[in-house]
Amino acid sequence: MPRSHHRAQGATITPQDVAYGLSEGNPLAGLIDGFCLAPAAGGDLEARPVIHVQLRRGVTLSAVEGDRLAKSCQYGVARQLSAVGRDFGPSAEEDPSGHEIAIRLHAHGAGPFADASAPAHHSPLRDGVA
């Protein structure tokens, strides 16, 4: 059974928190079709996991637009984790990189989303809810 959460800087990251962080207050949320959490390279789950974001079918972004979407997602997820995770805020004060959330954008059906047989790892965003 796949893990439903990961840990980052002492805080638990749940798919629900990620979905809320990606969508709530994000003016670019309509470009997002879904996401999945994966361990960072090296597999150390105590390090920050990567949030892979799948773009909606047909969405193509310039480098500037992609950077803007990634930063908006990073900000939203960090804000959500700070709001719900007592450990996330203090850990960021101890380590300023604590609010650095790795976001990787992928075209629809690319990257970790290419394997359609593994839907349990993919959480769709539908009207701001995973």
Secondary structure as a PSIPRED ss2 file (coil, helix, strand):
# PSIPRED VFORMAT (PSIPRED V4.0)

   1 M C   1.000  0.000  0.000
   2 P C   1.000  0.000  0.000
   3 R C   1.000  0.000  0.000
   4 S C   1.000  0.000  0.000
   5 H C   1.000  0.000  0.000
   6 H E   0.000  0.000  1.000
   7 R E   0.000  0.000  1.000
   8 A E   0.000  0.000  1.000
   9 Q C   1.000  0.000  0.000
  10 G C   1.000  0.000  0.000
  11 A E   0.000  0.000  1.000
  12 T E   0.000  0.000  1.000
  13 I E   0.000  0.000  1.000
  14 T C   1.000  0.000  0.000
  15 P H   0.000  1.000  0.000
  16 Q H   0.000  1.000  0.000
  17 D H   0.000  1.000  0.000
  18 V H   0.000  1.000  0.000
  19 A H   0.000  1.000  0.000
  20 Y H   0.000  1.000  0.000
  21 G H   0.000  1.000  0.000
  22 L H   0.000  1.000  0.000
  23 S H   0.000  1.000  0.000
  24 E C   1.000  0.000  0.000
  25 G C   1.000  0.000  0.000
  26 N C   1.000  0.000  0.000
  27 P C   1.000  0.000  0.000
  28 L C   1.000  0.000  0.000
  29 A H   0.000  1.000  0.000
  30 G H   0.000  1.000  0.000
  31 L H   0.000  1.000  0.000
  32 I E   0.000  0.000  1.000
  33 D E   0.000  0.000  1.000
  34 G E   0.000  0.000  1.000
  35 F E   0.000  0.000  1.000
  36 C E   0.000  0.000  1.000
  37 L E   0.000  0.000  1.000
  38 A E   0.000  0.000  1.000
  39 P C   1.000  0.000  0.000
  40 A C   1.000  0.000  0.000
  41 A C   1.000  0.000  0.000
  42 G C   1.000  0.000  0.000
  43 G C   1.000  0.000  0.000
  44 D C   1.000  0.000  0.000
  45 L C   1.000  0.000  0.000
  46 E C   1.000  0.000  0.000
  47 A C   1.000  0.000  0.000
  48 R C   1.000  0.000  0.000
  49 P C   1.000  0.000  0.000
  50 V E   0.000  0.000  1.000
  51 I E   0.000  0.000  1.000
  52 H E   0.000  0.000  1.000
  53 V E   0.000  0.000  1.000
  54 Q E   0.000  0.000  1.000
  55 L E   0.000  0.000  1.000
  56 R C   1.000  0.000  0.000
  57 R C   1.000  0.000  0.000
  58 G C   1.000  0.000  0.000
  59 V C   1.000  0.000  0.000
  60 T C   1.000  0.000  0.000
  61 L C   1.000  0.000  0.000
  62 S C   1.000  0.000  0.000
  63 A H   0.000  1.000  0.000
  64 V H   0.000  1.000  0.000
  65 E H   0.000  1.000  0.000
  66 G H   0.000  1.000  0.000
  67 D H   0.000  1.000  0.000
  68 R H   0.000  1.000  0.000
  69 L H   0.000  1.000  0.000
  70 A H   0.000  1.000  0.000
  71 K H   0.000  1.000  0.000
  72 S H   0.000  1.000  0.000
  73 C H   0.000  1.000  0.000
  74 Q H   0.000  1.000  0.000
  75 Y H   0.000  1.000  0.000
  76 G H   0.000  1.000  0.000
  77 V H   0.000  1.000  0.000
  78 A H   0.000  1.000  0.000
  79 R H   0.000  1.000  0.000
  80 Q H   0.000  1.000  0.000
  81 L H   0.000  1.000  0.000
  82 S H   0.000  1.000  0.000
  83 A H   0.000  1.000  0.000
  84 V H   0.000  1.000  0.000
  85 G C   1.000  0.000  0.000
  86 R C   1.000  0.000  0.000
  87 D C   1.000  0.000  0.000
  88 F H   0.000  1.000  0.000
  89 G H   0.000  1.000  0.000
  90 P H   0.000  1.000  0.000
  91 S H   0.000  1.000  0.000
  92 A H   0.000  1.000  0.000
  93 E H   0.000  1.000  0.000
  94 E H   0.000  1.000  0.000
  95 D C   1.000  0.000  0.000
  96 P H   0.000  1.000  0.000
  97 S H   0.000  1.000  0.000
  98 G H   0.000  1.000  0.000
  99 H H   0.000  1.000  0.000
 100 E C   1.000  0.000  0.000
 101 I C   1.000  0.000  0.000
 102 A E   0.000  0.000  1.000
 103 I E   0.000  0.000  1.000
 104 R E   0.000  0.000  1.000
 105 L E   0.000  0.000  1.000
 106 H E   0.000  0.000  1.000
 107 A C   1.000  0.000  0.000
 108 H C   1.000  0.000  0.000
 109 G C   1.000  0.000  0.000
 110 A C   1.000  0.000  0.000
 111 G H   0.000  1.000  0.000
 112 P H   0.000  1.000  0.000
 113 F H   0.000  1.000  0.000
 114 A C   1.000  0.000  0.000
 115 D C   1.000  0.000  0.000
 116 A C   1.000  0.000  0.000
 117 S C   1.000  0.000  0.000
 118 A C   1.000  0.000  0.000
 119 P H   0.000  1.000  0.000
 120 A H   0.000  1.000  0.000
 121 H H   0.000  1.000  0.000
 122 H C   1.000  0.000  0.000
 123 S E   0.000  0.000  1.000
 124 P E   0.000  0.000  1.000
 125 L C   1.000  0.000  0.000
 126 R E   0.000  0.000  1.000
 127 D C   1.000  0.000  0.000
 128 G C   1.000  0.000  0.000
 129 V E   0.000  0.000  1.000
 130 A C   1.000  0.000  0.000
